[in-house]
Amino acid sequence: MEERNITWPSEFILLGFYEWPHLQPILFVIFLLIYFIALIGNLFLTVVIFSSSNLHTPMYFFLCNLSILDIIQTSNVMPKILDICLTKNQSISYLGCLTQVFLFVTCVVVQTFLLAAMAYDRYVAICCPLRYTYLMNMTISLHLAIISWGFGFVGSVVLIGFISHFTFTRFNIINSLLCDQESLLKLTTSNIREIKMAALILIFIFGFIPLAFIIVTYVFVIYNILKIHSNRGKRKAFSTCSSQLTVIILYLGILLKMYLRPNSGNSVVEGKIVSMMYITCIPTLNPVIYSLRNKDVHMAVKKLRSTIHGRL
């Protein structure tokens, strides 16, 4: 059968976890529960930060941005995954596919730069505490957040610009959980040599540079904490950045697992599982990690609860 080339296909077919047809109802319940927890957790944390004046600091401002980002990330992918599990409707429109790519790349880039900004915030707080209000304040935080979102938008627009010029075959089956640039590269009949070179440049600018900055920054942070003579001072300093270190280790671990997986017979299924971990674990665990041992958040929650009870 002749494989006809088309520039803009009407739709793609997302296979999802088609390998486990008998588990679709169970997967639907599990994914729906995770999606619900991620939405409620991040919405609740956002409301707490906005409503509590004592949390109007650079660290919590960045955390609020992360929560909004987590909501966008899960809402970009999870509804379609749930639809596939429940109705077995695996089709996604061309525009819907490009939207997923755009939002997914935006979220990855913005999250990386926000984590870099949070690393800088902890560096200034621990290594330059006397100059903190000068080197890191709400104005600077706002500028860093705008830059982070701007980089995410620019990176996604450039990538979508390349993808919009792809020529695809009519057999547009994506063996994945979502539309991403790697899946679309496998389906295009266009010359992808220049596209891959451009993608490497984008990865270096929007991925490697901020990640290297995060690693170097925390090396300096940990080095300065270890120089503190008092054990109490060390514990206090570590407690101020332990949540961020946990999130960064989790984020880097899953991200590296996604893009540095060895090719094997189980690589496709393994890739789907890792992708699902990235889509669900980080947005679900972020509110828990940042709230679990955070006294400021606990106090803000109690204050918000008292305010609500008082109005009722």
Secondary structure, 3 states (H helix, E strand, C coil): CCCCEECCCCEEEECCCCCCHHHHHHHHHHHHHHHHHHHHHHHHHHHHHHHCHHHCCHHHHHHHHHHHHHHHHHHHHHHHHHHHHHHCCCEEEHHHHHHHHHHHHHHHHHHHHHHHHHHHHHHHHHHCHHHHHHHCCHHHHHHHHHHHHHHHHHHHHHHHHHHCCCCEECCCEECCCCCCHHHHHHHECCCCHHHHHHHHHHHHHHHHHHHHHHHHHHHHHHHHHHCCCCHHHHHHHHHHHHHHHHHHHHHHHHHHHHHCCCCCCCHHHHHHHHHHHHHHHHHHHHHHHHHHCCHHHHHHHHHHHHHHHHHC
